[in-house]
Amino acid sequence: MGNELIRALGFEADIEYHQALDAQAIQDATPVLSDAINTASVAHRQSRILLVAHSKEVTATAHTLAFTVTESATSGGTYTAATTSGTLTASSADSVTRIVSIQRNPLKPFIKVTATGSHADIDVLVSATILFLANGV
């Protein structure tokens, strides 16, 4: 969904995003970790949270790539697995996009996104975006 469609539907002010993982080529056996994202900020407090994770294999071999979402009470604290709906594992020789809902945890409002693959070749492109959707969207 492009910005034009969001504007046409009147949702522009109701959707915010945070680029968790910039598009990058990774050595996919080495985890790539996002910065901490505060889901309890005033702007995001009443929003649903979605993760849009994308992986693209740049060789002809299918490899497994897993995105994980972790949560913590503080931005620099200990992170544990967050509750999501849907699968975050991609196994493809092409391009895969996963969209999952992240369950809000008021006791652990800071989240991080991690991408980890199954081997040591540098042949996977990844990106991940967190969307904050107002409840009416």
N, C-alpha and C positions, 0 to 999 in steps of 0.2 A: 504494500500500500504506500504510494508516494505522498509527498506533502500536498500535492494538488488535490487528491481525493480527500485527504483529511480536511483541507480548507473547504472543499465543496460540500462536505457533509456537516460542516460547522463544528468539528471536533478539535480544531487546532489548539484552543486554549485548554482542552480537557486531557491532552496527552503530553507527557513530558518524557524525555529519554535520557539515559546515561550510557555512554559508550563504555561498557565494562572492559572489553578486550578489543583494541584497535585491530583492524585487518592486518595480519602478519603471517609470514611463513614461520613454521615452528619445527624444531626437532622434536617430533611428537612423543617420544618417550620421556621428555623432560617437561614437567608441568609448567604451564604459563598461568600466572595468577593476576587477577585484577586488583585494583585498589579497593579499599573498603568503601561501601556505598551505604549511606545512612537512610534507611527506609522510614525513619520516624521524623524526618524534617517536616516543618509546617506544611510545605507544599505537597508532600507525599503522604501525609498522615491518613487521608481518607481514600487513597487510591488502591486499586488492584495492581498487583505486580506481575509482570510477564517477563520471561527471559526469551529472547530470540537469539539462538545460537546457530552459527553457520560454519560448516567445514567443507573444504574442497580439496580433493586429492589431485595432485598435479602429475602423478604417474598413472599408469594403467593398472596398478595393483590396489586391491581393496584392503584398507587397514581400518582397525577399530579406533575410534576417537570418542572419549567420554568427557562431557562437560559436567562439572559438579557445582552445586551452590552450597556454601557454608554460611553459618551465622554466628554472631558473637554479641555479648552485652556491651562491649566497647570496641572501638575501631582497632586498637592494638592488642586486643585480648585473644583468648583461645577460641578458635573457630571449630564448630562441629557441623555435621550434615544438617542442612535445612530440609524442610518438607516441600516437595514439588509434586505437581501432577503431570504425568506423562514421562516418557523415556528421554534420557539425555544422551544415549549412546548412538553414534553414527558409524555405520560400516558401509563404505561405498567406494567405488573407483571413480566416482564422479563428484557430485555436489549434493550435500544434505543440509536442510534447515530444520531445526527443531524449535517448537514454541511450547513452553510450559509455564504454568502458573506457579508462583512462589507463595507459599502460605506465610502470611505476616505473623511474626512472633514479637509481641510488644516487649518481652523480656530480653530479646536478642535482636535489636533493630539493625545491626550492621551486617551486611552480606558481602561475600566475595564470590567471584566466578572463576573456576579453574578449568583449563582444557588440558587433557592428558591423553597421549596416544599409546600405541601398543609396540612400537619399535623405535630405533634410533635414527632412521633416515629423515632428512630434512625435505619433506615433500608434501606437507599439509598446510593449507592456508586456513586460518580460523578468524572468526570475529564473534563478538557477543554484545548484545545491547539489552539493557534493562528498560522496559517500558512501564511507566506509571500511568494508569488509566483511571480517570475519575469514575466513580461508581455508575454514573449515568451513561457511560460509553459502552 
